[in-house]
Amino acid sequence: ASASAAAAQWAPASAAVLVVDEASAGALALLTERLLAPLSAAHCLLLLDNVSPSLRADAQLGRLVSALLRCRRVRLLCTCARPLGLALAGTAEKVVHLPPLDSATIARLVVRAAPRPLLRSELERTTRRLHAEASAAGAPPPGSSMLATLARHELVVNLIQGMPARLYEVVSQLHNASLDELASRWLQQRVGGATAAPDLAGRAAADVGAT
């Protein structure tokens, strides 16, 4: 939902949830200007999702939070990679750290969110690797479940790394690339000295955490 859509559809209610996705400075300015009056009489949860580092440094965010503190029945939830670190009069920020998702959960989400059906043939290389590793260790062969194999794929283990925001950015690239092709791009970029996966710079900072 955009801030403009949220403003257009806002109506005071005894209980409501208002979501502003990909919060930006413009969205915060719009919220401050148009929504504080109805919010002052509402009982609601206001969610600012994926607050970026640049937004945390914007003075508008501090003004919005300070104004919301005067709305006695409004609760504010921000998701971001780092605590907001705002100086709040009469209260303090409560930080809840969210751990990365486990690989099995990430595998299920990749299958669910993929823009196309994933093919078992895309996991053949991973299957051979897992069998070779098990044989070398004298262990029984791994299970043949597609989800279990996907959970051990380089894309899940080394690229997504349990980060929800990174997951959806990666999945969007499956329109025109296979699982192995995306993992190969990441590996080439990493060997070349890059600090973030290809096409994911600017998103990695908002991968995990909530305040």
Buried (B, 14 or more C-beta within 10 A) or exposed (E): EBBEEBBEEBEEEEEBEBEBBBBBBEBBBBBBEBBBEBBBEBBBEBBBBBBBEEBBEBEBBBEBBBBBBEBEEBEBBBBBBEBBEBEEEEEEBEEEEEEBBEBBBBBBBBBEEBEEEBEEEBBEBBBEBBEEEEEEEEEEEBEEEBEBBBBBBBBBBEBBBBBBBBBBBBBEBBEEEBBBBBBBBBBEBBEEEEEBBBBBEEBBBBBBBBB
